[in-house]
Amino acid sequence: MSRTIEVVINLKGETTVTTRGFAGASCRDASRSLEEALGQRLGERLTAQFHQTQAVTQQQQQSQ
């Protein structure tokens, strides 16, 4: 799956940044500079992919 960062600006000037194809917290690293440039964050919704990847990483670390 390719990695994409989608920025949508509505008619009120509000923006939404959506990442796809990133594993775990790497989406935050990838979109950080865009989010900082756009201004104050009003909210965050984490996807199932973010949480599933986090759980797998924790399981791998525990089994080592």
Phi and psi in radians as a Rosetta constraint file:
Dihedral C 1 N 2 CA 2 C 2 CIRCULARHARMONIC -1.381 0.35
Dihedral N 2 CA 2 C 2 N 3 CIRCULARHARMONIC 2.692 0.35
Dihedral C 2 N 3 CA 3 C 3 CIRCULARHARMONIC -1.606 0.35
Dihedral N 3 CA 3 C 3 N 4 CIRCULARHARMONIC 2.306 0.35
Dihedral C 3 N 4 CA 4 C 4 CIRCULARHARMONIC -2.401 0.35
Dihedral N 4 CA 4 C 4 N 5 CIRCULARHARMONIC 2.615 0.35
Dihedral C 4 N 5 CA 5 C 5 CIRCULARHARMONIC -2.169 0.35
Dihedral N 5 CA 5 C 5 N 6 CIRCULARHARMONIC 2.082 0.35
Dihedral C 5 N 6 CA 6 C 6 CIRCULARHARMONIC -1.885 0.35
Dihedral N 6 CA 6 C 6 N 7 CIRCULARHARMONIC 2.251 0.35
Dihedral C 6 N 7 CA 7 C 7 CIRCULARHARMONIC -2.043 0.35
Dihedral N 7 CA 7 C 7 N 8 CIRCULARHARMONIC 2.137 0.35
Dihedral C 7 N 8 CA 8 C 8 CIRCULARHARMONIC -2.039 0.35
Dihedral N 8 CA 8 C 8 N 9 CIRCULARHARMONIC 2.275 0.35
Dihedral C 8 N 9 CA 9 C 9 CIRCULARHARMONIC -2.021 0.35
Dihedral N 9 CA 9 C 9 N 10 CIRCULARHARMONIC 2.111 0.35
Dihedral C 9 N 10 CA 10 C 10 CIRCULARHARMONIC -1.510 0.35
Dihedral N 10 CA 10 C 10 N 11 CIRCULARHARMONIC 3.135 0.35
Dihedral C 10 N 11 CA 11 C 11 CIRCULARHARMONIC -1.130 0.35
Dihedral N 11 CA 11 C 11 N 12 CIRCULARHARMONIC -0.387 0.35
Dihedral C 11 N 12 CA 12 C 12 CIRCULARHARMONIC -1.475 0.35
Dihedral N 12 CA 12 C 12 N 13 CIRCULARHARMONIC -0.073 0.35
Dihedral C 12 N 13 CA 13 C 13 CIRCULARHARMONIC 1.525 0.35
Dihedral N 13 CA 13 C 13 N 14 CIRCULARHARMONIC 0.101 0.35
Dihedral C 13 N 14 CA 14 C 14 CIRCULARHARMONIC -1.391 0.35
Dihedral N 14 CA 14 C 14 N 15 CIRCULARHARMONIC 2.477 0.35
Dihedral C 14 N 15 CA 15 C 15 CIRCULARHARMONIC -2.004 0.35
Dihedral N 15 CA 15 C 15 N 16 CIRCULARHARMONIC 2.663 0.35
Dihedral C 15 N 16 CA 16 C 16 CIRCULARHARMONIC -2.263 0.35
Dihedral N 16 CA 16 C 16 N 17 CIRCULARHARMONIC 2.244 0.35
Dihedral C 16 N 17 CA 17 C 17 CIRCULARHARMONIC -1.921 0.35
Dihedral N 17 CA 17 C 17 N 18 CIRCULARHARMONIC 2.154 0.35
Dihedral C 17 N 18 CA 18 C 18 CIRCULARHARMONIC -2.159 0.35
Dihedral N 18 CA 18 C 18 N 19 CIRCULARHARMONIC 2.281 0.35
Dihedral C 18 N 19 CA 19 C 19 CIRCULARHARMONIC -1.922 0.35
Dihedral N 19 CA 19 C 19 N 20 CIRCULARHARMONIC 2.566 0.35
Dihedral C 19 N 20 CA 20 C 20 CIRCULARHARMONIC -2.432 0.35
Dihedral N 20 CA 20 C 20 N 21 CIRCULARHARMONIC 2.484 0.35
Dihedral C 20 N 21 CA 21 C 21 CIRCULARHARMONIC 1.503 0.35
Dihedral N 21 CA 21 C 21 N 22 CIRCULARHARMONIC 0.147 0.35
Dihedral C 21 N 22 CA 22 C 22 CIRCULARHARMONIC -1.747 0.35
Dihedral N 22 CA 22 C 22 N 23 CIRCULARHARMONIC 2.590 0.35
Dihedral C 22 N 23 CA 23 C 23 CIRCULARHARMONIC -1.717 0.35
Dihedral N 23 CA 23 C 23 N 24 CIRCULARHARMONIC 2.242 0.35
Dihedral C 23 N 24 CA 24 C 24 CIRCULARHARMONIC 0.962 0.35
Dihedral N 24 CA 24 C 24 N 25 CIRCULARHARMONIC -2.392 0.35
Dihedral C 24 N 25 CA 25 C 25 CIRCULARHARMONIC -1.319 0.35
Dihedral N 25 CA 25 C 25 N 26 CIRCULARHARMONIC -0.063 0.35
Dihedral C 25 N 26 CA 26 C 26 CIRCULARHARMONIC -1.085 0.35
Dihedral N 26 CA 26 C 26 N 27 CIRCULARHARMONIC -0.399 0.35
Dihedral C 26 N 27 CA 27 C 27 CIRCULARHARMONIC -1.117 0.35
Dihedral N 27 CA 27 C 27 N 28 CIRCULARHARMONIC -0.666 0.35
Dihedral C 27 N 28 CA 28 C 28 CIRCULARHARMONIC -1.135 0.35
Dihedral N 28 CA 28 C 28 N 29 CIRCULARHARMONIC -0.736 0.35
Dihedral C 28 N 29 CA 29 C 29 CIRCULARHARMONIC -1.097 0.35
Dihedral N 29 CA 29 C 29 N 30 CIRCULARHARMONIC -0.720 0.35
Dihedral C 29 N 30 CA 30 C 30 CIRCULARHARMONIC -1.187 0.35
Dihedral N 30 CA 30 C 30 N 31 CIRCULARHARMONIC -0.603 0.35
Dihedral C 30 N 31 CA 31 C 31 CIRCULARHARMONIC -1.735 0.35
Dihedral N 31 CA 31 C 31 N 32 CIRCULARHARMONIC -0.062 0.35
Dihedral C 31 N 32 CA 32 C 32 CIRCULARHARMONIC -0.955 0.35
Dihedral N 32 CA 32 C 32 N 33 CIRCULARHARMONIC -0.873 0.35
Dihedral C 32 N 33 CA 33 C 33 CIRCULARHARMONIC -1.122 0.35
Dihedral N 33 CA 33 C 33 N 34 CIRCULARHARMONIC -0.654 0.35
Dihedral C 33 N 34 CA 34 C 34 CIRCULARHARMONIC -1.123 0.35
Dihedral N 34 CA 34 C 34 N 35 CIRCULARHARMONIC -0.805 0.35
Dihedral C 34 N 35 CA 35 C 35 CIRCULARHARMONIC -1.091 0.35
Dihedral N 35 CA 35 C 35 N 36 CIRCULARHARMONIC -0.718 0.35
Dihedral C 35 N 36 CA 36 C 36 CIRCULARHARMONIC -1.124 0.35
Dihedral N 36 CA 36 C 36 N 37 CIRCULARHARMONIC -0.685 0.35
Dihedral C 36 N 37 CA 37 C 37 CIRCULARHARMONIC -1.195 0.35
Dihedral N 37 CA 37 C 37 N 38 CIRCULARHARMONIC -0.521 0.35
Dihedral C 37 N 38 CA 38 C 38 CIRCULARHARMONIC -1.414 0.35
Dihedral N 38 CA 38 C 38 N 39 CIRCULARHARMONIC -0.315 0.35
Dihedral C 38 N 39 CA 39 C 39 CIRCULARHARMONIC 1.991 0.35
Dihedral N 39 CA 39 C 39 N 40 CIRCULARHARMONIC -2.791 0.35
Dihedral C 39 N 40 CA 40 C 40 CIRCULARHARMONIC -1.130 0.35
Dihedral N 40 CA 40 C 40 N 41 CIRCULARHARMONIC 2.347 0.35
Dihedral C 40 N 41 CA 41 C 41 CIRCULARHARMONIC -1.444 0.35
Dihedral N 41 CA 41 C 41 N 42 CIRCULARHARMONIC 2.309 0.35
Dihedral C 41 N 42 CA 42 C 42 CIRCULARHARMONIC -1.717 0.35
Dihedral N 42 CA 42 C 42 N 43 CIRCULARHARMONIC -0.307 0.35
Dihedral C 42 N 43 CA 43 C 43 CIRCULARHARMONIC -3.061 0.35
Dihedral N 43 CA 43 C 43 N 44 CIRCULARHARMONIC 2.987 0.35
Dihedral C 43 N 44 CA 44 C 44 CIRCULARHARMONIC -2.594 0.35
Dihedral N 44 CA 44 C 44 N 45 CIRCULARHARMONIC 2.342 0.35
Dihedral C 44 N 45 CA 45 C 45 CIRCULARHARMONIC -2.110 0.35
Dihedral N 45 CA 45 C 45 N 46 CIRCULARHARMONIC 2.096 0.35
Dihedral C 45 N 46 CA 46 C 46 CIRCULARHARMONIC -1.628 0.35
Dihedral N 46 CA 46 C 46 N 47 CIRCULARHARMONIC 2.444 0.35
Dihedral C 46 N 47 CA 47 C 47 CIRCULARHARMONIC -1.501 0.35
Dihedral N 47 CA 47 C 47 N 48 CIRCULARHARMONIC 2.927 0.35
Dihedral C 47 N 48 CA 48 C 48 CIRCULARHARMONIC -1.071 0.35
Dihedral N 48 CA 48 C 48 N 49 CIRCULARHARMONIC -0.617 0.35
Dihedral C 48 N 49 CA 49 C 49 CIRCULARHARMONIC -1.056 0.35
Dihedral N 49 CA 49 C 49 N 50 CIRCULARHARMONIC -0.701 0.35
Dihedral C 49 N 50 CA 50 C 50 CIRCULARHARMONIC -1.040 0.35
Dihedral N 50 CA 50 C 50 N 51 CIRCULARHARMONIC -0.854 0.35
Dihedral C 50 N 51 CA 51 C 51 CIRCULARHARMONIC -1.238 0.35
Dihedral N 51 CA 51 C 51 N 52 CIRCULARHARMONIC -0.696 0.35
Dihedral C 51 N 52 CA 52 C 52 CIRCULARHARMONIC -1.109 0.35
Dihedral N 52 CA 52 C 52 N 53 CIRCULARHARMONIC -0.734 0.35
Dihedral C 52 N 53 CA 53 C 53 CIRCULARHARMONIC -1.156 0.35
Dihedral N 53 CA 53 C 53 N 54 CIRCULARHARMONIC -0.678 0.35
Dihedral C 53 N 54 CA 54 C 54 CIRCULARHARMONIC -1.069 0.35
Dihedral N 54 CA 54 C 54 N 55 CIRCULARHARMONIC -0.766 0.35
Dihedral C 54 N 55 CA 55 C 55 CIRCULARHARMONIC -1.116 0.35
Dihedral N 55 CA 55 C 55 N 56 CIRCULARHARMONIC -0.736 0.35
Dihedral C 55 N 56 CA 56 C 56 CIRCULARHARMONIC -1.120 0.35
Dihedral N 56 CA 56 C 56 N 57 CIRCULARHARMONIC -0.744 0.35
Dihedral C 56 N 57 CA 57 C 57 CIRCULARHARMONIC -1.086 0.35
Dihedral N 57 CA 57 C 57 N 58 CIRCULARHARMONIC -0.744 0.35
Dihedral C 57 N 58 CA 58 C 58 CIRCULARHARMONIC -1.133 0.35
Dihedral N 58 CA 58 C 58 N 59 CIRCULARHARMONIC -0.703 0.35
Dihedral C 58 N 59 CA 59 C 59 CIRCULARHARMONIC -1.118 0.35
Dihedral N 59 CA 59 C 59 N 60 CIRCULARHARMONIC -0.708 0.35
Dihedral C 59 N 60 CA 60 C 60 CIRCULARHARMONIC -1.145 0.35
Dihedral N 60 CA 60 C 60 N 61 CIRCULARHARMONIC -0.704 0.35
Dihedral C 60 N 61 CA 61 C 61 CIRCULARHARMONIC -1.162 0.35
Dihedral N 61 CA 61 C 61 N 62 CIRCULARHARMONIC -0.657 0.35
Dihedral C 61 N 62 CA 62 C 62 CIRCULARHARMONIC -1.214 0.35
Dihedral N 62 CA 62 C 62 N 63 CIRCULARHARMONIC -0.562 0.35
Dihedral C 62 N 63 CA 63 C 63 CIRCULARHARMONIC -1.431 0.35
Dihedral N 63 CA 63 C 63 N 64 CIRCULARHARMONIC -0.143 0.35
